[in-house]
Amino acid sequence: MADVAIIFHWPPAAMDEMDLSVLMGWREQAARRSKPPEKTGKR
């Protein structure tokens, strides 16, 4: 839950009523947002 709260700026109470499957979906979205863009072959 912490990664979702940090990425989306949500208080923990905003996630209290979410089903686990919904929360895991938001966690996946948070992981995608926090991942740095992949570098191309240019230096």
N, C-alpha and C positions, 0 to 999 in steps of 0.2 A: 504494500500500500504506500510505502514511503516514496518509491520512485514515481508513482502516479501523482501523488500529492505535490511533489517537487516540480515535475515537468508541467503539470497543468495548473499549478497554484490553487489546488483544492484543499480545503480543510478536511481532516479525517472524517468528520461528521458527514460530509457530502458522500462518502463511500459506504457508510454504515449499512444502508438499506440495499446495497447492490448484491445481487447473487454472485457467487464465486465465478461463474462463467463470464458474466458481464465484467467483473473486476479484472479478470485475466485478459479479456479483450482490450480493456483500457491499458493494462500493463504492456501489452504488445505494442500498442500505439505509442506509449511513452518510450519504449525501447527504440522504436524507429526514429522518433523525434530527437532522442538524445545521442544517437549514433552520428559521429562526424561524417561528412560526405567523403566518398571514396576518392582518392587522388587518381588523376590520370597519369599517363606515362611521361608527361612533361616535367622538367625540373627547373 
